[in-house]
């Protein structure tokens, strides 16, 4: 089978799109794995506070620093915690 110039260009274009898609998808998976390793997902329960969550997941770090990191990462404060909210906790 012989391709015309237009057919060759179309085949090249499709090949480039497929290649770029594969590269992009592999980068997304690498980013997702990195994020999964850097953070713990936590759902706020009744009577939780940032202080109690930080004490539980802070790995013997200064609790104040862990509270600050949780606030900064999630855009929350102790006053705004609501049951059922998903928080990302840095894996310090």
ROPAZA-366028 format. One line per field, with one value per atom (N, C-alpha, C, O, CB): residue number from 0; residue in one letter; atom name; y, z negated, x negated. Coordinates in nm, 4 decimals. Last residue first. Glycine has a CB too. Layout:
n = [NUM, ...]
res = [A, ...]
atom = [CA, ...]
north = [Y, ...]
up = [Z, ...]
east = [X, ...]
END
This chain:
n = [91, 91, 91, 91, 91, 90, 90, 90, 90, 90, 89, 89, 89, 89, 89, 88, 88, 88, 88, 88, 87, 87, 87, 87, 87, 86, 86, 86, 86, 86, 85, 85, 85, 85, 85, 84, 84, 84, 84, 84, 83, 83, 83, 83, 83, 82, 82, 82, 82, 82, 81, 81, 81, 81, 81, 80, 80, 80, 80, 80, 79, 79, 79, 79, 79, 78, 78, 78, 78, 78, 77, 77, 77, 77, 77, 76, 76, 76, 76, 76, 75, 75, 75, 75, 75, 74, 74, 74, 74, 74, 73, 73, 73, 73, 73, 72, 72, 72, 72, 72, 71, 71, 71, 71, 71, 70, 70, 70, 70, 70, 69, 69, 69, 69, 69, 68, 68, 68, 68, 68, 67, 67, 67, 67, 67, 66, 66, 66, 66, 66, 65, 65, 65, 65, 65, 64, 64, 64, 64, 64, 63, 63, 63, 63, 63, 62, 62, 62, 62, 62, 61, 61, 61, 61, 61, 60, 60, 60, 60, 60, 59, 59, 59, 59, 59, 58, 58, 58, 58, 58, 57, 57, 57, 57, 57, 56, 56, 56, 56, 56, 55, 55, 55, 55, 55, 54, 54, 54, 54, 54, 53, 53, 53, 53, 53, 52, 52, 52, 52, 52, 51, 51, 51, 51, 51, 50, 50, 50, 50, 50, 49, 49, 49, 49, 49, 48, 48, 48, 48, 48, 47, 47, 47, 47, 47, 46, 46, 46, 46, 46, 45, 45, 45, 45, 45, 44, 44, 44, 44, 44, 43, 43, 43, 43, 43, 42, 42, 42, 42, 42, 41, 41, 41, 41, 41, 40, 40, 40, 40, 40, 39, 39, 39, 39, 39, 38, 38, 38, 38, 38, 37, 37, 37, 37, 37, 36, 36, 36, 36, 36, 35, 35, 35, 35, 35, 34, 34, 34, 34, 34, 33, 33, 33, 33, 33, 32, 32, 32, 32, 32, 31, 31, 31, 31, 31, 30, 30, 30, 30, 30, 29, 29, 29, 29, 29, 28, 28, 28, 28, 28, 27, 27, 27, 27, 27, 26, 26, 26, 26, 26, 25, 25, 25, 25, 25, 24, 24, 24, 24, 24, 23, 23, 23, 23, 23, 22, 22, 22, 22, 22, 21, 21, 21, 21, 21, 20, 20, 20, 20, 20, 19, 19, 19, 19, 19, 18, 18, 18, 18, 18, 17, 17, 17, 17, 17, 16, 16, 16, 16, 16, 15, 15, 15, 15, 15, 14, 14, 14, 14, 14, 13, 13, 13, 13, 13, 12, 12, 12, 12, 12, 11, 11, 11, 11, 11, 10, 10, 10, 10, 10, 9, 9, 9, 9, 9, 8, 8, 8, 8, 8, 7, 7, 7, 7, 7, 6, 6, 6, 6, 6, 5, 5, 5, 5, 5, 4, 4, 4, 4, 4, 3, 3, 3, 3, 3, 2, 2, 2, 2, 2, 1, 1, 1, 1, 1, 0, 0, 0, 0, 0]
res = [X, X, X, X, X, X, X, X, X, X, X, X, X, X, X, X, X, X, X, X, X, X, X, X, X, X, X, X, X, X, X, X, X, X, X, X, X, X, X, X, X, X, X, X, X, X, X, X, X, X, X, X, X, X, X, X, X, X, X, X, X, X, X, X, X, X, X, X, X, X, X, X, X, X, X, X, X, X, X, X, X, X, X, X, X, X, X, X, X, X, X, X, X, X, X, X, X, X, X, X, X, X, X, X, X, X, X, X, X, X, X, X, X, X, X, X, X, X, X, X, X, X, X, X, X, X, X, X, X, X, X, X, X, X, X, X, X, X, X, X, X, X, X, X, X, X, X, X, X, X, X, X, X, X, X, X, X, X, X, X, X, X, X, X, X, X, X, X, X, X, X, X, X, X, X, X, X, X, X, X, X, X, X, X, X, X, X, X, X, X, X, X, X, X, X, X, X, X, X, X, X, X, X, X, X, X, X, X, X, X, X, X, X, X, X, X, X, X, X, X, X, X, X, X, X, X, X, X, X, X, X, X, X, X, X, X, X, X, X, X, X, X, X, X, X, X, X, X, X, X, X, X, X, X, X, X, X, X, X, X, X, X, X, X, X, X, X, X, X, X, X, X, X, X, X, X, X, X, X, X, X, X, X, X, X, X, X, X, X, X, X, X, X, X, X, X, X, X, X, X, X, X, X, X, X, X, X, X, X, X, X, X, X, X, X, X, X, X, X, X, X, X, X, X, X, X, X, X, X, X, X, X, X, X, X, X, X, X, X, X, X, X, X, X, X, X, X, X, X, X, X, X, X, X, X, X, X, X, X, X, X, X, X, X, X, X, X, X, X, X, X, X, X, X, X, X, X, X, X, X, X, X, X, X, X, X, X, X, X, X, X, X, X, X, X, X, X, X, X, X, X, X, X, X, X, X, X, X, X, X, X, X, X, X, X, X, X, X, X, X, X, X, X, X, X, X, X, X, X, X, X, X, X, X, X, X, X, X, X, X, X, X, X, X, X, X, X, X, X, X, X, X, X, X, X, X, X, X, X, X]
atom = [N, CA, C, O, CB, N, CA, C, O, CB, N, CA, C, O, CB, N, CA, C, O, CB, N, CA, C, O, CB, N, CA, C, O, CB, N, CA, C, O, CB, N, CA, C, O, CB, N, CA, C, O, CB, N, CA, C, O, CB, N, CA, C, O, CB, N, CA, C, O, CB, N, CA, C, O, CB, N, CA, C, O, CB, N, CA, C, O, CB, N, CA, C, O, CB, N, CA, C, O, CB, N, CA, C, O, CB, N, CA, C, O, CB, N, CA, C, O, CB, N, CA, C, O, CB, N, CA, C, O, CB, N, CA, C, O, CB, N, CA, C, O, CB, N, CA, C, O, CB, N, CA, C, O, CB, N, CA, C, O, CB, N, CA, C, O, CB, N, CA, C, O, CB, N, CA, C, O, CB, N, CA, C, O, CB, N, CA, C, O, CB, N, CA, C, O, CB, N, CA, C, O, CB, N, CA, C, O, CB, N, CA, C, O, CB, N, CA, C, O, CB, N, CA, C, O, CB, N, CA, C, O, CB, N, CA, C, O, CB, N, CA, C, O, CB, N, CA, C, O, CB, N, CA, C, O, CB, N, CA, C, O, CB, N, CA, C, O, CB, N, CA, C, O, CB, N, CA, C, O, CB, N, CA, C, O, CB, N, CA, C, O, CB, N, CA, C, O, CB, N, CA, C, O, CB, N, CA, C, O, CB, N, CA, C, O, CB, N, CA, C, O, CB, N, CA, C, O, CB, N, CA, C, O, CB, N, CA, C, O, CB, N, CA, C, O, CB, N, CA, C, O, CB, N, CA, C, O, CB, N, CA, C, O, CB, N, CA, C, O, CB, N, CA, C, O, CB, N, CA, C, O, CB, N, CA, C, O, CB, N, CA, C, O, CB, N, CA, C, O, CB, N, CA, C, O, CB, N, CA, C, O, CB, N, CA, C, O, CB, N, CA, C, O, CB, N, CA, C, O, CB, N, CA, C, O, CB, N, CA, C, O, CB, N, CA, C, O, CB, N, CA, C, O, CB, N, CA, C, O, CB, N, CA, C, O, CB, N, CA, C, O, CB, N, CA, C, O, CB, N, CA, C, O, CB, N, CA, C, O, CB, N, CA, C, O, CB, N, CA, C, O, CB, N, CA, C, O, CB, N, CA, C, O, CB, N, CA, C, O, CB, N, CA, C, O, CB, N, CA, C, O, CB, N, CA, C, O, CB, N, CA, C, O, CB, N, CA, C, O, CB]
north = [1.4164, 1.4782, 1.3776, 1.4139, 1.5817, 1.4222, 1.3059, 1.3512, 1.3283, 1.1875, 1.6485, 1.6230, 1.5070, 1.4955, 1.7481, 1.5649, 1.5848, 1.5530, 1.4438, 1.4957, 1.6908, 1.6295, 1.6659, 1.7832, 1.6754, 1.6234, 1.6996, 1.6204, 1.4976, 1.7337, 1.6451, 1.5701, 1.6643, 1.7712, 1.5080, 1.6711, 1.7407, 1.6535, 1.5947, 1.8773, 1.5427, 1.4968, 1.5649, 1.5218, 1.5167, 1.8225, 1.6773, 1.6402, 1.6980, 1.6146, 2.1043, 2.0464, 1.8968, 1.8488, 2.1088, 2.3809, 2.2353, 2.1870, 2.2234, 2.1629, 2.6515, 2.6136, 2.4627, 2.4203, 2.6780, 2.6967, 2.7393, 2.6850, 2.6736, 2.8901, 2.6191, 2.5377, 2.5708, 2.4834, 2.5580, 2.6651, 2.7028, 2.6152, 2.5456, 2.8568, 2.5855, 2.5817, 2.6399, 2.6613, 2.4370, 2.5144, 2.6426, 2.6459, 2.7024, 2.6728, 2.2899, 2.2733, 2.4034, 2.4032, 2.1830, 2.3791, 2.2859, 2.2806, 2.2683, 2.1480, 2.5407, 2.5970, 2.5086, 2.5591, 2.6148, 2.3554, 2.4764, 2.5309, 2.5632, 2.5851, 2.1742, 2.1277, 2.2471, 2.2411, 2.0505, 2.3449, 2.2813, 2.2312, 2.2443, 2.1645, 2.4106, 2.5154, 2.4557, 2.5103, 2.5914, 2.1578, 2.2296, 2.3354, 2.3484, 2.2943, 2.1145, 2.0257, 2.0910, 2.0814, 1.8917, 2.3165, 2.3167, 2.2299, 2.2680, 2.2664, 2.2325, 2.3629, 2.3721, 2.4284, 2.4752, 1.9927, 1.9897, 2.1223, 2.1241, 1.9583, 1.9005, 2.0050, 2.0131, 2.0378, 2.1426, 1.5438, 1.6798, 1.7768, 1.7379, 1.7131, 1.2843, 1.3421, 1.4774, 1.5209, 1.2467, 1.2597, 1.1846, 1.2498, 1.2681, 1.1694, 1.3714, 1.4576, 1.3890, 1.4544, 1.5539, 1.2465, 1.2228, 1.3006, 1.2960, 1.2564, 1.3209, 1.1818, 1.1529, 1.0453, 1.1492, 1.5928, 1.5091, 1.3632, 1.2909, 1.5221, 1.6740, 1.6949, 1.6084, 1.5566, 1.8430, 1.6103, 1.5445, 1.5554, 1.4583, 1.6066, 1.7838, 1.6387, 1.5606, 1.4566, 1.5967, 2.0350, 1.9970, 1.8449, 1.7838, 2.0691, 2.0463, 2.0410, 1.9949, 1.9243, 2.1785, 1.8124, 1.9477, 1.9358, 1.8270, 2.0149, 1.6203, 1.6395, 1.7866, 1.8737, 1.5842, 1.5842, 1.6200, 1.6288, 1.6434, 1.5196, 1.3697, 1.4518, 1.4676, 1.3739, 1.3888, 1.3825, 1.3139, 1.4068, 1.5102, 1.1818, 1.4366, 1.4925, 1.4213, 1.4025, 1.6459, 1.2125, 1.2670, 1.3104, 1.2313, 1.1612, 1.2376, 1.2164, 1.2822, 1.3958, 1.2731, 1.1239, 1.1766, 1.1409, 1.0276, 1.1199, 1.2282, 1.1316, 1.1983, 1.3159, 1.0871, 1.2899, 1.3302, 1.2108, 1.1076, 1.4278, 1.1879, 1.3083, 1.3442, 1.4206, 1.4224, 0.9733, 0.9486, 1.0678, 1.0505, 0.9159, 1.0919, 0.9899, 0.9631, 0.9333, 0.8607, 1.2551, 1.3156, 1.2147, 1.2482, 1.3737, 1.0576, 1.1466, 1.2091, 1.2160, 1.2556, 0.9445, 0.8619, 0.9479, 0.9151, 0.7696, 1.1674, 1.1083, 1.0215, 1.0240, 1.0253, 1.2042, 1.3079, 1.2523, 1.2865, 1.4220, 0.9666, 0.9948, 1.0995, 1.0861, 1.0432, 1.0022, 0.8907, 0.9118, 0.8783, 0.7598, 1.2245, 1.2345, 1.1240, 1.1494, 1.2272, 1.1149, 1.2223, 1.2392, 1.2655, 1.3529, 0.9335, 0.8813, 0.9868, 0.9531, 0.8341, 1.1114, 1.0183, 0.9608, 0.9414, 0.9044, 1.2363, 1.3127, 1.2228, 1.2556, 1.3895, 1.0196, 1.0939, 1.1695, 1.1670, 1.1917, 0.9505, 0.8522, 0.9228, 0.8888, 0.7498, 1.1870, 1.1389, 1.0407, 1.0468, 1.0735, 1.1971, 1.3013, 1.2582, 1.2905, 1.4314, 0.9677, 0.9757, 1.0796, 1.0530, 1.0089, 1.0486, 0.9287, 0.9332, 0.9052, 0.7997, 1.2719, 1.2877, 1.1686, 1.1873, 1.3022, 1.1485, 1.2489, 1.2674, 1.2774, 1.3835, 0.9866, 0.9263, 1.0220, 0.9818, 0.8856, 1.1803, 1.0860, 1.0226, 1.0066, 0.9761, 1.3005, 1.3788, 1.2873, 1.3153, 1.4614, 1.0835, 1.1479, 1.2254, 1.2169, 1.2421, 1.0418, 0.9350, 0.9913, 0.9508, 0.8281, 1.2878, 1.2485, 1.1397, 1.1454, 1.1974, 1.2734, 1.3803, 1.3445, 1.3687, 1.5133, 1.0506, 1.0450, 1.1515, 1.1248, 1.0638, 1.1526, 1.0366, 1.0241, 0.9914, 0.9100, 1.3534, 1.3881, 1.2746, 1.2996, 1.4200, 1.1995, 1.2971, 1.3345, 1.3459, 1.4228, 0.8599, 0.9899, 1.0826, 1.0481, 1.0510, 0.5352, 0.6511, 0.7766, 0.7949, 0.6710, 0.2163, 0.3381, 0.4552, 0.4737, 0.3627, -0.1171, 0.0000, 0.1239, 0.1326, -0.0005]
up = [-5.7249, -5.7712, -5.8260, -5.8688, -5.8759, -5.5115, -5.5668, -5.6084, -5.5376, -5.4635, -5.5678, -5.5152, -5.5882, -5.7105, -5.5269, -5.5014, -5.6099, -5.5558, -5.5038, -5.7347, -5.3824, -5.3426, -5.4484, -5.4797, -5.1994, -5.4769, -5.4948, -5.4393, -5.4479, -5.6433, -5.4109, -5.3810, -5.3960, -5.3352, -5.2371, -5.6458, -5.5590, -5.5366, -5.6309, -5.6196, -5.8375, -5.6997, -5.6025, -5.4878, -5.6542, -6.0431, -6.0317, -5.8855, -5.8181, -6.1232, -5.9869, -5.9914, -5.9726, -5.8958, -5.8843, -6.0882, -6.0699, -6.0826, -6.1762, -6.1722, -6.1362, -6.0195, -5.9962, -5.8938, -5.8982, -6.3530, -6.3630, -6.2492, -6.2640, -6.3648, -6.2648, -6.3672, -6.3766, -6.4047, -6.5033, -5.9086, -6.0416, -6.1408, -6.1040, -6.0706, -5.5739, -5.6840, -5.8097, -5.8174, -5.7100, -5.3482, -5.3526, -5.4598, -5.4390, -5.2180, -5.3372, -5.3132, -5.3129, -5.2804, -5.4160, -5.3820, -5.2735, -5.2363, -5.1188, -5.3115, -5.6115, -5.4869, -5.3673, -5.2635, -5.4938, -5.8057, -5.7732, -5.6362, -5.5548, -5.8806, -5.8038, -5.7684, -5.7283, -5.6283, -5.8871, -5.8922, -5.7604, -5.7134, -5.5956, -5.7644, -6.1519, -6.0510, -5.9106, -5.8195, -6.0780, -6.2706, -6.2589, -6.1506, -6.0669, -6.3939, -6.2584, -6.1852, -6.1662, -6.0584, -6.2586, -6.4299, -6.2896, -6.2064, -6.0954, -6.2765, -6.6687, -6.6126, -6.4647, -6.3845, -6.6908, -6.7188, -6.6821, -6.6204, -6.5285, -6.8048, -6.6024, -6.6779, -6.6294, -6.5113, -6.6626, -6.5471, -6.5131, -6.6063, -6.6806, -6.3640, -6.5847, -6.6844, -6.6449, -6.7035, -6.7105, -6.3695, -6.3742, -6.4639, -6.4230, -6.2345, -6.3425, -6.3352, -6.3417, -6.3210, -6.4415, -6.3738, -6.2499, -6.2388, -6.1344, -6.1334, -6.6284, -6.5840, -6.4661, -6.4596, -6.5457, -6.6401, -6.7410, -6.6962, -6.7227, -6.8768, -6.4327, -6.4213, -6.5211, -6.4900, -6.4433, -6.5471, -6.4227, -6.4058, -6.3691, -6.3008, -6.7659, -6.7894, -6.6647, -6.6759, -6.8313, -6.6313, -6.7289, -6.7501, -6.7521, -6.8626, -6.4858, -6.4142, -6.5070, -6.4653, -6.3542, -6.6305, -6.6185, -6.5380, -6.5247, -6.7610, -6.6550, -6.6061, -6.6102, -6.5953, -6.4628, -6.7241, -6.8314, -6.7860, -6.8697, -6.9424, -6.4481, -6.5599, -6.6670, -6.6955, -6.6220, -6.1951, -6.2744, -6.3848, -6.4119, -6.3351, -5.8696, -6.0032, -6.0693, -6.0079, -5.9951, -5.6999, -5.7072, -5.8520, -5.9451, -5.6593, -5.5313, -5.6590, -5.6538, -5.6081, -5.7777, -5.3524, -5.3450, -5.4750, -5.5224, -5.2201, -5.3579, -5.4090, -5.3985, -5.4319, -5.5579, -5.1200, -5.2005, -5.2439, -5.1770, -5.1233, -4.9665, -5.0439, -5.1414, -5.2354, -4.9512, -4.8233, -4.9186, -5.0117, -5.1241, -4.8454, -4.6606, -4.7532, -4.8597, -4.9743, -4.6782, -4.5063, -4.6000, -4.7031, -4.8206, -4.5259, -4.3592, -4.4464, -4.5505, -4.6684, -4.3647, -4.2159, -4.3092, -4.4069, -4.5253, -4.2334, -4.0641, -4.1586, -4.2603, -4.3786, -4.0843, -3.9065, -3.9997, -4.1050, -4.2227, -3.9253, -3.7575, -3.8438, -3.9480, -4.0650, -3.7600, -3.6181, -3.7117, -3.8064, -3.9244, -3.6360, -3.4608, -3.5567, -3.6598, -3.7787, -3.4850, -3.3006, -3.3939, -3.4995, -3.6157, -3.3191, -3.1486, -3.2387, -3.3404, -3.4550, -3.1589, -3.0041, -3.1005, -3.1966, -3.3144, -3.0270, -2.8439, -2.9386, -3.0443, -3.1629, -2.8656, -2.6898, -2.7769, -2.8835, -3.0009, -2.6945, -2.5534, -2.6389, -2.7371, -2.8554, -2.5534, -2.4112, -2.5081, -2.6052, -2.7255, -2.4366, -2.2401, -2.3416, -2.4491, -2.5665, -2.2759, -2.0838, -2.1628, -2.2740, -2.3886, -2.0728, -1.9628, -2.0477, -2.1382, -2.2576, -1.9613, -1.8174, -1.9190, -2.0144, -2.1357, -1.8522, -1.6417, -1.7371, -1.8500, -1.9665, -1.6657, -1.4945, -1.5718, -1.6790, -1.7928, -1.4784, -1.3690, -1.4634, -1.5517, -1.6719, -1.3877, -1.2050, -1.3039, -1.4113, -1.5307, -1.2344, -1.0410, -1.1279, -1.2396, -1.3556, -1.0462, -0.9071, -0.9888, -1.0867, -1.2029, -0.8991, -0.7727, -0.8678, -0.9625, -1.0834, -0.7918, -0.6057, -0.7056, -0.8138, -0.9323, -0.6384, -0.4504, -0.5318, -0.6414, -0.7557, -0.4432, -0.3241, -0.4125, -0.5051, -0.6229, -0.3308, -0.1684, -0.2700, -0.3706, -0.4904, -0.2034, -0.0004, -0.0897, -0.2026, -0.3182, -0.0118, -0.0124, 0.0512, -0.0472, -0.1642, 0.0978, -0.0454, -0.1028, -0.0218, 0.0299, -0.2487, 0.0847, 0.0968, 0.0433, 0.0803, 0.2436, 0.0000, 0.0000, 0.0000, -0.0765, -0.1228]
east = [-0.5443, -0.6698, -0.7659, -0.8755, -0.6421, -0.3290, -0.3985, -0.5371, -0.6352, -0.4058, -0.0662, -0.2001, -0.2648, -0.2563, -0.2876, 0.2615, 0.1655, 0.0272, 0.0044, 0.1997, 0.5530, 0.4288, 0.3250, 0.3044, 0.3851, 0.8886, 0.7655, 0.6493, 0.6469, 0.7421, 1.2246, 1.1023, 0.9838, 0.9796, 1.1067, 1.4873, 1.3927, 1.2698, 1.2167, 1.3522, 1.6358, 1.6489, 1.5552, 1.5438, 1.7877, 1.6892, 1.6907, 1.7136, 1.7988, 1.8005, 1.4814, 1.6148, 1.6041, 1.5206, 1.7066, 1.2894, 1.2967, 1.4399, 1.5112, 1.2074, 1.2514, 1.3307, 1.3400, 1.3936, 1.2733, 1.0876, 1.2269, 1.3129, 1.4346, 1.2345, 0.8389, 0.9057, 1.0533, 1.1353, 0.8397, 0.8514, 0.8051, 0.8806, 0.9752, 0.8277, 0.7308, 0.8275, 0.7648, 0.6439, 0.8761, 0.5816, 0.6517, 0.7594, 0.8669, 0.7133, 0.4235, 0.5667, 0.6452, 0.7639, 0.6239, 0.1608, 0.1876, 0.3356, 0.3700, 0.1395, 0.1882, 0.1387, 0.1765, 0.2193, -0.0134, 0.2790, 0.3569, 0.3183, 0.4048, 0.3359, 0.0644, 0.1993, 0.2855, 0.3571, 0.2649, -0.1428, -0.1521, -0.0151, 0.0180, -0.2526, -0.0497, -0.0704, -0.0723, -0.0101, -0.2019, -0.0578, 0.0696, 0.0589, 0.1482, 0.1098, -0.3357, -0.2457, -0.1094, -0.0509, -0.2305, -0.4248, -0.4676, -0.3739, -0.3368, -0.6135, -0.3085, -0.2725, -0.3097, -0.2353, -0.3414, -0.4380, -0.2964, -0.2545, -0.1726, -0.2093, -0.7448, -0.6772, -0.5332, -0.5089, -0.7497, -0.7338, -0.7753, -0.7047, -0.6146, -0.7440, -0.6433, -0.7343, -0.7930, -0.8920, -0.8462, -0.4517, -0.5776, -0.6827, -0.7973, -0.6333, -0.1963, -0.3136, -0.4471, -0.5493, -0.3077, 0.0484, -0.0266, -0.1568, -0.2218, 0.0591, 0.1441, 0.1541, 0.0615, 0.0021, 0.2980, 0.1058, 0.0407, 0.0383, -0.0577, 0.1127, 0.2716, 0.1264, 0.0505, -0.0567, 0.0914, 0.5180, 0.4771, 0.3261, 0.2600, 0.5498, 0.5193, 0.5247, 0.4819, 0.4169, 0.6671, 0.5039, 0.4023, 0.4006, 0.2937, 0.4274, 0.7342, 0.6067, 0.4950, 0.4031, 0.5726, 0.9628, 0.9092, 0.7797, 0.7235, 0.8846, 1.2625, 1.1257, 1.0899, 1.1755, 1.1097, 1.5293, 1.4344, 1.2888, 1.1998, 1.4442, 1.5967, 1.6453, 1.5367, 1.4622, 1.7726, 1.3339, 1.4363, 1.4860, 1.4249, 1.3805, 1.2111, 1.2346, 1.3531, 1.4582, 1.2608, 1.0107, 1.1463, 1.1717, 1.1559, 1.2538, 0.7022, 0.7707, 0.9080, 0.9204, 0.6870, 0.4243, 0.5601, 0.6324, 0.6244, 0.6364, 0.0925, 0.1897, 0.3254, 0.3401, 0.1576, -0.1704, -0.0556, 0.0277, 0.0329, 0.0309, -0.3763, -0.4020, -0.2901, -0.3123, -0.4249, -0.2823, -0.3888, -0.4103, -0.4576, -0.5173, -0.0957, -0.0495, -0.1551, -0.1213, -0.0150, -0.2601, -0.1663, -0.1195, -0.1051, -0.0470, -0.3931, -0.4689, -0.3779, -0.4127, -0.5390, -0.1808, -0.2571, -0.3353, -0.3433, -0.3520, -0.1035, -0.0085, -0.0812, -0.0475, 0.0975, -0.3322, -0.2899, -0.1958, -0.2072, -0.2228, -0.3277, -0.4428, -0.4048, -0.4405, -0.5645, -0.0867, -0.1003, -0.2172, -0.2072, -0.1180, -0.1547, -0.0443, -0.0558, -0.0364, 0.0926, -0.3550, -0.3877, -0.2801, -0.3109, -0.4075, -0.2076, -0.3107, -0.3520, -0.3814, -0.4332, -0.0462, 0.0151, -0.0879, -0.0581, 0.0859, -0.2445, -0.1643, -0.1024, -0.1062, -0.0555, -0.3373, -0.4291, -0.3512, -0.3882, -0.5157, -0.1005, -0.1672, -0.2608, -0.2631, -0.2460, -0.0538, 0.0445, -0.0186, 0.0067, 0.1627, -0.2753, -0.2570, -0.1573, -0.1756, -0.2098, -0.2148, -0.3374, -0.3258, -0.3623, -0.4561, 0.0266, 0.0227, -0.0999, -0.0892, 0.0212, -0.0660, 0.0390, 0.0382, 0.0482, 0.1784, -0.2476, -0.2948, -0.1934, -0.2321, -0.3206, -0.0693, -0.1791, -0.2308, -0.2549, -0.2942, 0.0896, 0.1513, 0.0443, 0.0654, 0.2306, -0.1093, -0.0350, 0.0263, 0.0151, 0.0758, -0.1843, -0.2829, -0.2132, -0.2535, -0.3739, 0.0599, 0.0018, -0.1012, -0.1046, -0.0632, 0.0790, 0.1839, 0.1305, 0.1533, 0.3110, -0.1427, -0.1327, -0.0311, -0.0540, -0.0937, -0.0689, -0.1909, -0.1877, -0.2249, -0.3160, 0.1601, 0.1710, 0.0513, 0.0658, 0.1858, 0.0437, 0.1444, 0.1607, 0.1738, 0.2803, -0.1130, -0.1758, -0.0811, -0.1219, -0.2179, 0.0184, -0.0013, -0.0717, -0.0881, 0.1344, -0.1177, -0.0502, -0.0799, -0.1902, -0.0925, -0.0579, -0.1361, -0.0548, 0.0612, -0.1783, -0.0851, 0.0000, -0.0900, -0.1861, 0.0970]
END
